[in-house]
Amino acid sequence: MERTNWHLTIAVAALAAVALFPVYWLFMSSVLPTSVLLSRNPPLLPPLEHVSLASYFEVLSRRPMIRWTLNSVAVTFGAAAIALTISTLAGYSLSRYRTRAQQTAGYLLLFSKLLPTSLLVVPFFIMFSTFGLLDSLPGLMLANAAVGVPFATWLMKGFFDAIPREIDQAAMIDGCNELQVLWHVVLPLARPGAAACAIYLAIVTWSDFVFARTLISTPDRWMLTVGLRSFFGEYLVDWSNLMAAGGLSLIPVLIMFLLVEPYLVRGMASGAVNQ
């Protein structure tokens, strides 16, 4: 039994090393000069005589990294909040009411997820230009929220389906209306699912490039994805600064995961007892 546990531990450690190697290479590349990285035999371990944090200081002093980070955080939080609210209401409706019209609307919503982002960006550009939302962060929030709602709705529906309907009926007998049942009874039980859905929406928005590049033209309103693209020159790439900027862009994502992680590991039954 102990030998099996050791084998399992070694296998998990090997998989973790493979999965985290790109992150290791990113941070190692950020502290080494470009000449070392582009050498014929790049080192697997950073030579101590070449290690320097100059790339981080240069990125923070010469590029508006803080502004780009704040823009990305604002757009991610706003889009995730809007999409999570809509998908929660839509997912609860699809889970509790099985009419033909609702099922048809649900399948159409899921079908819209199959449309590529490159096909949606032109209608969004025309619509936002008409309503004065072009080159604005609220417009970018709405675009990313609209893209995330279809899959998030079905994701929330799956979590709501796992909650017995008898709980809803018992709350209604006690005098709650449907919105009160959703807010005070069902949603606390589905909190781990809502956290997973929020992470999905945040990742989709944080990694967006097509909408951020097309709908935003002012450099001060760029997201990090567009700002990182500016490190690519016409004839060369400053890899050290690019990797340093990429490493800095991971910090808000790690903080978000640390904040949401307790809700992901909390079980549904534990949530019911805590309430």
One Martini backbone bead per residue (centre of mass of N, CA, C, O) as a GRO file, in nm:
protein
  275
    1MET     BB    1   0.058   0.062  -0.021
    2GLU     BB    2   0.303   0.252   0.002
    3ARG     BB    3   0.405   0.208  -0.285
    4THR     BB    4   0.156   0.327  -0.423
    5ASN     BB    5   0.182   0.611  -0.301
    6TRP     BB    6   0.459   0.671  -0.422
    7HIS     BB    7   0.377   0.644  -0.717
    8LEU     BB    8   0.160   0.862  -0.710
    9THR     BB    9   0.343   1.095  -0.620
   10ILE     BB   10   0.538   1.085  -0.859
   11ALA     BB   11   0.328   1.126  -1.083
   12VAL     BB   12   0.221   1.400  -0.983
   13ALA     BB   13   0.493   1.547  -0.985
   14ALA     BB   14   0.547   1.511  -1.288
   15LEU     BB   15   0.292   1.656  -1.390
   16ALA     BB   16   0.349   1.924  -1.245
   17ALA     BB   17   0.620   1.982  -1.385
   18VAL     BB   18   0.508   1.994  -1.673
   19ALA     BB   19   0.286   2.216  -1.620
   20LEU     BB   20   0.509   2.432  -1.478
   21PHE     BB   21   0.738   2.485  -1.684
   22PRO     BB   22   0.640   2.744  -1.835
   23VAL     BB   23   0.652   2.920  -1.579
   24TYR     BB   24   0.949   2.882  -1.522
   25TRP     BB   25   1.050   2.990  -1.799
   26LEU     BB   26   0.936   3.269  -1.771
   27PHE     BB   27   1.095   3.359  -1.514
   28MET     BB   28   1.376   3.292  -1.621
   29SER     BB   29   1.360   3.483  -1.874
   30SER     BB   30   1.320   3.754  -1.701
   31VAL     BB   31   1.637   3.727  -1.567
   32LEU     BB   32   1.746   3.720  -1.860
   33PRO     BB   33   1.910   3.782  -2.125
   34THR     BB   34   1.861   3.757  -2.463
   35SER     BB   35   2.138   3.632  -2.539
   36VAL     BB   36   2.096   3.374  -2.362
   37LEU     BB   37   1.823   3.274  -2.479
   38LEU     BB   38   1.952   3.278  -2.796
   39SER     BB   39   2.124   3.058  -2.768
   40ARG     BB   40   2.214   2.747  -2.866
   41ASN     BB   41   2.233   2.672  -2.535
   42PRO     BB   42   2.004   2.695  -2.326
   43PRO     BB   43   1.949   2.718  -2.002
   44LEU     BB   44   1.785   2.550  -1.742
   45LEU     BB   45   1.965   2.710  -1.549
   46PRO     BB   46   2.034   3.000  -1.408
   47PRO     BB   47   2.286   3.208  -1.425
   48LEU     BB   48   2.397   3.404  -1.171
   49GLU     BB   49   2.562   3.623  -1.343
   50HIS     BB   50   2.276   3.693  -1.519
   51VAL     BB   51   2.099   3.771  -1.295
   52SER     BB   52   1.807   3.995  -1.326
   53LEU     BB   53   1.562   4.274  -1.246
   54ALA     BB   54   1.560   4.487  -1.482
   55SER     BB   55   1.303   4.416  -1.644
   56TYR     BB   56   1.094   4.499  -1.432
   57PHE     BB   57   1.178   4.797  -1.404
   58GLU     BB   58   1.148   4.867  -1.706
   59VAL     BB   59   0.850   4.797  -1.739
   60LEU     BB   60   0.740   4.991  -1.509
   61SER     BB   61   0.878   5.261  -1.635
   62ARG     BB   62   0.802   5.233  -1.967
   63ARG     BB   63   0.528   5.100  -1.889
   64PRO     BB   64   0.166   5.083  -1.836
   65MET     BB   65   0.107   4.829  -1.637
   66ILE     BB   66  -0.089   4.932  -1.424
   67ARG     BB   67  -0.306   5.029  -1.616
   68TRP     BB   68  -0.353   4.758  -1.761
   69THR     BB   69  -0.427   4.601  -1.507
   70LEU     BB   70  -0.673   4.772  -1.421
   71ASN     BB   71  -0.831   4.724  -1.679
   72SER     BB   72  -0.846   4.414  -1.658
   73VAL     BB   73  -0.983   4.402  -1.382
   74ALA     BB   74  -1.235   4.568  -1.451
   75VAL     BB   75  -1.335   4.397  -1.691
   76THR     BB   76  -1.344   4.124  -1.549
   77PHE     BB   77  -1.534   4.196  -1.317
   78GLY     BB   78  -1.770   4.313  -1.484
   79ALA     BB   79  -1.821   4.074  -1.678
   80ALA     BB   80  -1.858   3.854  -1.460
   81ALA     BB   81  -2.095   3.986  -1.310
   82ILE     BB   82  -2.293   4.003  -1.545
   83ALA     BB   83  -2.283   3.705  -1.641
   84LEU     BB   84  -2.354   3.570  -1.368
   85THR     BB   85  -2.631   3.694  -1.331
   86ILE     BB   86  -2.760   3.594  -1.595
   87SER     BB   87  -2.685   3.285  -1.569
   88THR     BB   88  -2.835   3.233  -1.306
   89LEU     BB   89  -3.121   3.300  -1.400
   90ALA     BB   90  -3.120   3.118  -1.654
   91GLY     BB   91  -3.040   2.849  -1.515
   92TYR     BB   92  -3.281   2.838  -1.320
   93SER     BB   93  -3.501   2.838  -1.536
   94LEU     BB   94  -3.405   2.577  -1.690
   95SER     BB   95  -3.423   2.389  -1.431
   96ARG     BB   96  -3.737   2.453  -1.328
   97TYR     BB   97  -3.835   2.507  -1.638
   98ARG     BB   98  -3.982   2.275  -1.896
   99THR     BB   99  -4.041   2.426  -2.147
  100ARG     BB  100  -4.027   2.454  -2.482
  101ALA     BB  101  -3.929   2.748  -2.502
  102GLN     BB  102  -3.689   2.721  -2.304
  103GLN     BB  103  -3.540   2.493  -2.448
  104THR     BB  104  -3.498   2.644  -2.711
  105ALA     BB  105  -3.342   2.883  -2.588
  106GLY     BB  106  -3.112   2.710  -2.471
  107TYR     BB  107  -3.009   2.592  -2.745
  108LEU     BB  108  -2.955   2.866  -2.877
  109LEU     BB  109  -2.750   2.955  -2.668
  110LEU     BB  110  -2.552   2.721  -2.721
  111PHE     BB  111  -2.514   2.775  -3.026
  112SER     BB  112  -2.378   3.059  -2.992
  113LYS     BB  113  -2.103   2.935  -2.889
  114LEU     BB  114  -2.007   2.840  -3.185
  115LEU     BB  115  -1.936   3.116  -3.241
  116PRO     BB  116  -1.696   3.304  -3.341
  117THR     BB  117  -1.533   3.587  -3.248
  118SER     BB  118  -1.468   3.694  -3.540
  119LEU     BB  119  -1.784   3.712  -3.608
  120LEU     BB  120  -1.869   3.920  -3.363
  121VAL     BB  121  -1.694   4.183  -3.386
  122VAL     BB  122  -1.844   4.341  -3.605
  123PRO     BB  123  -2.123   4.385  -3.470
  124PHE     BB  124  -2.003   4.519  -3.219
  125PHE     BB  125  -1.871   4.757  -3.361
  126ILE     BB  126  -2.131   4.878  -3.481
  127MET     BB  127  -2.298   4.901  -3.220
  128PHE     BB  128  -2.093   5.072  -3.049
  129SER     BB  129  -2.075   5.305  -3.254
  130THR     BB  130  -2.377   5.386  -3.230
  131PHE     BB  131  -2.373   5.400  -2.886
  132GLY     BB  132  -2.081   5.502  -2.778
  133LEU     BB  133  -1.881   5.226  -2.689
  134LEU     BB  134  -1.634   5.297  -2.819
  135ASP     BB  135  -1.350   5.303  -2.648
  136SER     BB  136  -1.462   5.131  -2.387
  137LEU     BB  137  -1.492   4.950  -2.100
  138PRO     BB  138  -1.798   4.887  -2.089
  139GLY     BB  139  -1.809   4.764  -2.374
  140LEU     BB  140  -1.607   4.533  -2.311
  141MET     BB  141  -1.778   4.402  -2.093
  142LEU     BB  142  -2.028   4.333  -2.269
  143ALA     BB  143  -1.884   4.154  -2.475
  144ASN     BB  144  -1.772   3.939  -2.272
  145ALA     BB  145  -2.044   3.868  -2.142
  146ALA     BB  146  -2.185   3.764  -2.400
  147VAL     BB  147  -1.981   3.526  -2.446
  148GLY     BB  148  -2.016   3.384  -2.149
  149VAL     BB  149  -2.323   3.314  -2.102
  150PRO     BB  150  -2.395   3.045  -2.245
  151PHE     BB  151  -2.210   2.847  -2.084
  152ALA     BB  152  -2.279   2.951  -1.796
  153THR     BB  153  -2.574   2.867  -1.799
  154TRP     BB  154  -2.526   2.556  -1.825
  155LEU     BB  155  -2.349   2.536  -1.576
  156MET     BB  156  -2.566   2.631  -1.371
  157LYS     BB  157  -2.780   2.423  -1.441
  158GLY     BB  158  -2.622   2.177  -1.336
  159PHE     BB  159  -2.620   2.272  -1.037
  160PHE     BB  160  -2.930   2.303  -1.002
  161ASP     BB  161  -3.007   2.004  -1.068
  162ALA     BB  162  -2.863   1.893  -0.794
  163ILE     BB  163  -3.101   2.039  -0.660
  164PRO     BB  164  -3.367   1.989  -0.494
  165ARG     BB  165  -3.700   2.089  -0.530
  166GLU     BB  166  -3.801   2.059  -0.234
  167ILE     BB  167  -3.657   2.312  -0.130
  168ASP     BB  168  -3.832   2.515  -0.278
  169GLN     BB  169  -4.107   2.427  -0.165
  170ALA     BB  170  -4.040   2.476   0.134
  171ALA     BB  171  -3.986   2.783   0.102
  172MET     BB  172  -4.271   2.856  -0.011
  173ILE     BB  173  -4.427   2.765   0.240
  174ASP     BB  174  -4.267   2.989   0.418
  175GLY     BB  175  -4.298   3.259   0.196
  176CYS     BB  176  -4.136   3.245  -0.055
  177ASN     BB  177  -4.023   3.351  -0.335
  178GLU     BB  178  -3.838   3.291  -0.611
  179LEU     BB  179  -3.607   3.491  -0.550
  180GLN     BB  180  -3.570   3.406  -0.252
  181VAL     BB  181  -3.498   3.115  -0.309
  182LEU     BB  182  -3.248   3.171  -0.478
  183TRP     BB  183  -3.087   3.356  -0.270
  184HIS     BB  184  -3.137   3.191   0.023
  185VAL     BB  185  -3.114   2.875  -0.087
  186VAL     BB  186  -2.983   2.788  -0.365
  187LEU     BB  187  -2.722   2.961  -0.396
  188PRO     BB  188  -2.565   2.861  -0.143
  189LEU     BB  189  -2.550   2.563  -0.257
  190ALA     BB  190  -2.414   2.687  -0.543
  191ARG     BB  191  -2.137   2.824  -0.477
  192PRO     BB  192  -1.923   2.644  -0.612
  193GLY     BB  193  -2.044   2.684  -0.899
  194ALA     BB  194  -2.017   2.994  -0.906
  195ALA     BB  195  -1.711   2.995  -0.876
  196ALA     BB  196  -1.648   2.834  -1.134
  197CYS     BB  197  -1.794   3.034  -1.322
  198ALA     BB  198  -1.625   3.284  -1.249
  199ILE     BB  199  -1.356   3.170  -1.347
  200TYR     BB  200  -1.433   3.128  -1.637
  201LEU     BB  201  -1.507   3.425  -1.699
  202ALA     BB  202  -1.233   3.546  -1.615
  203ILE     BB  203  -1.055   3.394  -1.819
  204VAL     BB  204  -1.194   3.486  -2.078
  205THR     BB  205  -1.144   3.792  -2.028
  206TRP     BB  206  -0.837   3.804  -1.961
  207SER     BB  207  -0.766   3.652  -2.257
  208ASP     BB  208  -0.858   3.871  -2.428
  209PHE     BB  209  -0.801   4.013  -2.774
  210VAL     BB  210  -1.005   4.082  -2.996
  211PHE     BB  211  -1.178   4.294  -2.848
  212ALA     BB  212  -0.943   4.465  -2.726
  213ARG     BB  213  -0.822   4.540  -3.013
  214THR     BB  214  -1.090   4.648  -3.163
  215LEU     BB  215  -1.254   4.833  -2.934
  216ILE     BB  216  -0.958   4.941  -2.862
  217SER     BB  217  -0.732   5.235  -2.919
  218THR     BB  218  -0.636   5.337  -2.653
  219PRO     BB  219  -0.358   5.277  -2.466
  220ASP     BB  220  -0.484   5.348  -2.175
  221ARG     BB  221  -0.720   5.105  -2.242
  222TRP     BB  222  -0.562   4.868  -2.231
  223MET     BB  223  -0.493   4.551  -2.208
  224LEU     BB  224  -0.262   4.314  -2.140
  225THR     BB  225  -0.273   4.163  -2.409
  226VAL     BB  226  -0.211   4.417  -2.579
  227GLY     BB  227   0.043   4.513  -2.430
  228LEU     BB  228   0.216   4.258  -2.493
  229ARG     BB  229   0.211   4.300  -2.804
  230SER     BB  230   0.403   4.562  -2.796
  231PHE     BB  231   0.680   4.390  -2.768
  232PHE     BB  232   0.649   4.353  -3.070
  233GLY     BB  233   0.842   4.406  -3.321
  234GLU     BB  234   0.937   4.426  -3.650
  235TYR     BB  235   1.245   4.276  -3.593
  236LEU     BB  236   1.201   4.239  -3.274
  237VAL     BB  237   1.231   4.082  -2.940
  238ASP     BB  238   1.183   4.151  -2.596
  239TRP     BB  239   1.199   3.889  -2.395
  240SER     BB  240   1.252   3.986  -2.109
  241ASN     BB  241   1.018   4.195  -2.092
  242LEU     BB  242   0.793   4.005  -2.175
  243MET     BB  243   0.827   3.802  -1.937
  244ALA     BB  244   0.793   4.009  -1.713
  245ALA     BB  245   0.507   4.092  -1.791
  246GLY     BB  246   0.387   3.807  -1.770
  247GLY     BB  247   0.449   3.770  -1.468
  248LEU     BB  248   0.279   4.014  -1.369
  249SER     BB  249   0.002   3.905  -1.496
  250LEU     BB  250  -0.027   3.660  -1.279
  251ILE     BB  251  -0.097   3.788  -1.007
  252PRO     BB  252  -0.409   3.842  -1.025
  253VAL     BB  253  -0.482   3.543  -1.077
  254LEU     BB  254  -0.374   3.426  -0.813
  255ILE     BB  255  -0.551   3.597  -0.627
  256MET     BB  256  -0.822   3.494  -0.733
  257PHE     BB  257  -0.779   3.194  -0.658
  258LEU     BB  258  -0.739   3.242  -0.351
  259LEU     BB  259  -1.030   3.364  -0.307
  260VAL     BB  260  -1.202   3.113  -0.446
  261GLU     BB  261  -1.103   2.833  -0.335
  262PRO     BB  262  -1.292   2.781  -0.085
  263TYR     BB  263  -1.552   2.742  -0.271
  264LEU     BB  264  -1.452   2.490  -0.434
  265VAL     BB  265  -1.400   2.290  -0.175
  266ARG     BB  266  -1.685   2.329  -0.099
  267GLY     BB  267  -1.948   2.163  -0.027
  268MET     BB  268  -2.286   2.132  -0.043
  269ALA     BB  269  -2.340   2.027   0.244
  270SER     BB  270  -2.167   2.239   0.390
  271GLY     BB  271  -2.336   2.481   0.293
  272ALA     BB  272  -2.600   2.395   0.434
  273VAL     BB  273  -2.491   2.398   0.725
  274ASN     BB  274  -2.382   2.697   0.729
  275GLN     BB  275  -2.679   2.815   0.678
   0.00000   0.00000   0.00000
